[in-house]
């Protein structure tokens, strides 16, 4: 038996014994293929009973982004997962692979069937998240943010409405257990100790506000973590042959064809949120993250050992385990 597959199978079996993690996944789908990896992993984990995906919200402001998310959800047999979109957000240009939402077979049918034709037909993300949070048990929801800070900052600033008498901050404090973010940099990147990370600099005001005012624990997966556990290109080339068309494989080729190993920025934030006690990562001491005016992230440990924020670190041995877990969950056959 392949030892790495046994490792992931054993992990899934352990997770399946507990109540599934209630998850909202916030993504800038279309700006990089690691968003697709993370969404594929979520579906694999849900098939094993480890996760309940409440919704996917999108911070890329292009109508094909939500349509492609719906196509991936439908590919995995979950066409009715709610999808919310940003209005007036960052990166309105088309993504390199979101066009797969409109790809056709030779007979003219959709290559990836789905019924959300455009993000213009989806609800605005803030209202959707408020509705979902209000319906969940207290302290039960995990948020994973792998795109820009726009949607969750707007949630934070939202006012009481018909679905909840609570302000956004009050609703988050009552319902959210953890926010896991792929953003920033907390260790040296190419000898640069002040790396300006993409997810932060695309909406710096939102990042600053969220970092200042968010009321629940935050786990930060910095730029350096995904780089250290890059996805092996040979997996893309060989391990999706069980189906004629796979959205992750085709997205990878459209974004940047193999041979290259794509960093796993977004999957690491997901893995840290879903498997916090499996030893994949080591957490920094507790402290506080702030976002500077140029988009740099700055972590200050607390003197008393208490604090809202921690960032991920990872040894070489942990990186190998993280990479293998991401691979095995990404290539899992839908529904199995």
N, C-alpha and C positions, 0 to 999 in steps of 0.2 A: 504493500500500500504506500502511496506517495505521502511522505511525512508532512509536507506542507498542507496538503488537502485535509489530512486528519486534523491538523492544528485548527484550521478554519472551521471544519465540521464540528469539532469539539466545542469551539467558541460559540457557534450558533446554537448547539444543543443546550449549553448553559444559559444563554440569553433567552432561549425559548421557554425556559422554565419560569422566568419572571414575567411580570406584566409588561407588555410592549411599551416602549418609550413613545410617548405622544410627541410627534415631531412636526415642526413647521420649517421648511427648507426655503431659504431666501437666496436667490441666485441671479447673476448677471449672464444668464445662458446665452451663448453665442460668442462671447469674448475669448474663451479658451475651452479646450476639450476636457479639462479637469472637472468642469461643472457637470458634463455628461457622465464622467466616471462616477462622481459622487451620487448622482441620481440613480444610476444603475445599481450601485451598492445599496442604496436605500431600498430599492425594490427587492433585491436579494435578501436583505435583512427582514423585510416585511414578510416575504414568503416563508421565512423561518420563525416567524412569530416574535421577532425581536423589536420591531418598530411598527408603529401605526402612523403613516404619513397623513397628517391632517390637511395639509395644503402645500402647494409650491407657490411662492411669490417671486416676482421677477423685477429686478432693478435695471435691466437693460431696456431702454425706451424705444423698442422697435417691435412692430406687431408680429413679426415671425418668431420672436423669442418665445412668447407664450404658446404659439401654435406648435413649435418644436417640442416644448415641454409636454404638451398634450399628446403629441405623437409618441414620445418615449414612454409616457405613462400607459398609453394604450398598447404599445408593443409588449409591455409587461403585464397586460391583462387588467389594468386599473384605469379605465377611461374616465371615471367619474370623480377623480381626485380634484378638489377645487383648485383653481389657479387665479391668482390676483396679480395685477400689473401696476407698475409705477406710472404716474402721469407727470409729464414734465421732468423726467429724470435724465441721467447721464447716458452717454454713448447711444445716440439715436440712429447711428449708421447700421446697415445690415451686418450681421455676423457672417463669417466665412462658411458656416455649416448650417445655420438655421434655415437656409433655403431647402434643406432636406424635408421640411414640413410640407413643401409643395412638390416634391419629387414624384414622378409618375412611372408606372410600369409601362411595358410596351403596349398593353391594352388600354392605356389611359387612366387606369385606376391609381389611387394613391399608393406609393410604395410603403408608406407608414400610415395606415388608416387612423383617422382621428376626426373629431367633430368640432373642435375649436379652430376655426379658420384663421382667426386674427386676434391679437391682443386687444384690438378695439372692441371686441365682443366680450371681454373678460371684466370682472369687477375690479375696482381700484383696491390696491393691496391693503391699505390701512383699515378700511371698513371691514374687509374680509377677515383680517387677523383679529380685530376687536370682536367680531361675531363668534369666531372659533374659540378664542380665549374665554369669553364669557360663559361658554357652554362646557368648559372643562373643569375637572376638580381642582381645588386650590393646590398650588405648588407642583403641578403635574406635567407641565409642558416644557420641552426642550426646543430652543430656537437655534438653528444653524444658519449663520450668515456667511456666504462665500462670494458675495458681490459687494456692491456699494452699501453705504450706511443709510441710504435715503429712506427706504421703507420702514426700518425699525426706528429711525429718528422721528419720522412722522407719526408712527405709532406712539412713541414716547410723548409727543406733543399733542396728541389727540385729546379732544374734549369729551365729556359725557354725552351719550346719545341714546337712541332708542334701545340698543342692545345691552347697554350697561350704564349705570349712573356714575361709574368711576372714571376718573381721568385716565389718560394713557399710562402715566407713571404708576398710578394706583392699581390699575388692572394688571400691569406687568408684575408689580411687586406681589400681587395676590396669586397669580396663576402660573408664572414662569419659574422654573426650577434653575435653569442654566441657559446662558447665551454662549454659544461656541462660535468664534469668529476666525475666519481666515483673513488676516489683515496685519499690516505693519511688519516690522523687522526688529528683533530683539537680540540678535547676535551679529557678528561681523559678516557682511556680504561682500565678497570680492575686495576685502581690505577696507570697505566703507562701513563705518559704524553708524551712519545716519542714512541708511538706504530709504528712499522714498517709494513706498510700496503702492502699486497700482490701485488697489481697492480703496485705499485711503485718499489718494490725491485726486480721484475723480469726483469726490464730493467732500471736500475738507470741512466745510461748516457742519455738515451732518455728522461726520466722524468726531469732530470736537465736541458737539453737543451730546452725542451718545456717550462718549467716554467720560464726560463730566457728570451726567445726570442719571445714567442707567442704574436701577435699584437692585439688581440681582447679581450673583456671581457671573463673571465673564472669564472664559478660557480663550486665550489668543494663540492661534497657530501662525507663527511668523513666516515670512518669505523663505527663510533659510531651511525650514522644516520640509516643505514640499520638494525643494531642490535636492535634499539629502536622501529622498526616498523615491527617485524618479521611476516612472512606469516603463518597464522593458518593452522596447518596440517589437521584439519578436513575438510577444503575446498578441499584439494587434495583428501581426502578419499571419499568425497560425492558429489562434485559439477561438476564433469566432466562426469557424467553418461549419458549425452545426446549423446555420441558417444562411439563406442566400444573401440577405441584407441585414446588417446589424447597425443600429444608429451610432454606437460608440466607435466601431471600426470606421464607418464612413465619415463620421465627424472628424476623427483623427487624421484621416487622409486628406480631407478638405482643408483642415486647419494648417497642418504641417506634416507632410507625408513621412513615413518611416524611410530610412532608418534614423530615428532620433528617439531618445527616451524623454518623455514629457514629465515635467515635475508634477507631483501629486499635491498641489497646494490645497485644493478644496477637499479631496478625500481625507486628508489628515485632520481637518477640523471636524469632519463628520465622525471619523473613527474615535477621536478623543471624546466626543459627546456621547456616543452610543456605547463605548467600551471603556469607561473611565478607570475601571479597576483591573484591567487585563495586563497592565505593565507595558503597553506599547510606547508610552511616553513618560517622561519625568516632568513634574510640574515645578516651576520656579517657586520660591517663597511668595507668600501673599504680599500684595502691594497695590499700587495705583498706576494705571496707564493714562497718559495725557497725549493729546495730538497737537503738535505745534503748528504755527501758521503756514509753514511750508509743507505740511503733511507728514513730517517725521513723527514717529511714535517714541515715547520716552517712558520707561518703567522705573518706578521708585519703590523699593521694598519698604514695607512698614516696619517701624521699630518694635511694635508689640506682637508681630506675627499675625496680625489680623489685617484683612484687606479684601477688597472685592475682586481684584484681578490676579490672574496667574498666566504665565506664558509657557508653552511647551518647549522642552528640550528633548534630545534624542541621541543616544549612543549609537555606534555603528551596529551593534547587535540589535538594538531596538529598530533601527532603520530597516534592517533586513526583514524583521518580523512584520513591520508596518507595510513594507512593499508587498510582501507575499499575501497578507490579508487583503490589501486593496486589489491585487490581481485576482485572487480567487473569488472575491465577492463581485468584481466587475464582470467576470466571464461566466458567472453562474447562468444556467439555462433558465429562462423565465418560468416562474411557477414551480421551480424545484429547488 
